[in-house]
Amino acid sequence: MPAYRRASIRELTQAASRLDGRFLQGQLQRDPESGDWMVGHTSLDEWVARNESEDVTMILLSMDNGRSLEKRTCQTCGRDYVGYECPRCRDARLRLRGR
């Protein structure tokens, strides 16, 4: 998998973390004994049950997907970039906010 796709997925998980979101990372598989879906060694049934009766959004992204991200053109500065957002404009926003 291209490194920039992994980086974009990690940026998304960091953004979710800043919003007090939770995420799992690991191999998706079924437990042969119970038949439960597992990510790594964590049961999805138990993990999802923590948010029962809440309005949630779930995003499942494959880390092994060989599909590359397409180039985009920034609507602000007009430069081409690959990823979640234009890195030049992101740096400028952070710099102007004093971070």
C-alpha positions in Angstrom: 0.0 0.0 0.0 1.3 3.5 -0.8 2.6 5.3 2.3 0.4 8.4 1.6 -2.7 6.3 1.9 -1.6 5.0 5.3 -0.7 8.6 6.3 -4.2 9.8 5.3 -5.8 7.0 7.4 -3.7 7.9 10.4 -4.6 11.6 10.0 -8.3 10.6 10.1 -7.8 8.5 13.3 -6.0 11.5 14.9 -8.9 13.7 14.0 -11.3 11.2 15.5 -9.2 11.1 18.6 -9.3 14.9 19.0 -13.1 14.6 18.8 -13.0 12.0 21.7 -13.7 9.2 19.2 -12.4 5.7 19.6 -10.9 3.5 17.0 -9.5 0.0 16.6 -6.6 -1.1 14.4 -5.7 -4.7 13.6 -6.6 -7.6 11.5 -10.4 -8.2 11.1 -11.2 -11.9 11.7 -13.8 -14.2 13.2 -13.0 -15.9 16.5 -13.1 -19.7 15.6 -14.6 -20.6 19.0 -17.3 -18.0 19.5 -17.8 -16.8 15.9 -17.5 -13.2 17.0 -15.9 -10.6 14.8 -12.5 -9.5 16.2 -10.1 -6.7 15.4 -6.8 -8.0 16.7 -7.7 -9.5 20.1 -10.7 -7.2 20.7 -14.3 -8.4 20.2 -16.3 -6.0 18.1 -19.5 -7.0 19.9 -18.0 -5.9 23.3 -16.4 -2.8 21.8 -19.6 -1.6 20.0 -21.8 -2.4 23.0 -20.2 0.5 24.9 -22.1 2.9 22.7 -25.4 1.0 22.6 -28.5 3.3 22.0 -26.2 6.2 21.0 -26.2 7.9 17.6 -22.8 6.9 16.0 -20.9 6.9 12.8 -18.6 4.0 12.0 -15.9 4.1 9.4 -14.1 1.0 8.3 -11.0 1.5 6.2 -8.8 -1.2 4.9 -5.1 -0.7 5.6 -4.2 -3.3 3.0 -6.1 -1.7 0.1 -3.7 -1.2 -2.8 -5.8 1.5 -4.4 -3.9 4.8 -4.4 -5.4 8.2 -3.6 -6.2 10.5 -6.4 -4.6 13.9 -6.8 -6.8 16.8 -5.9 -6.5 20.5 -6.6 -6.8 22.8 -3.6 -9.8 25.2 -4.0 -7.9 27.8 -2.0 -4.3 27.9 -3.4 -4.7 26.0 -6.6 -1.9 23.5 -5.9 -2.2 19.8 -6.5 -1.9 17.5 -3.4 -2.6 13.9 -2.4 -4.3 13.2 0.9 -7.0 14.4 3.3 -6.3 18.1 2.9 -3.9 20.5 1.2 -0.7 20.4 3.4 0.3 24.0 2.4 -3.0 25.5 3.4 -3.2 23.3 6.6 0.3 24.6 7.6 -0.8 28.2 6.9 -4.0 27.8 9.0 -2.0 26.4 11.9 0.6 29.1 11.7 -2.1 31.8 11.6 -3.8 30.3 14.7 -0.5 30.4 16.5 0.1 26.6 16.8 
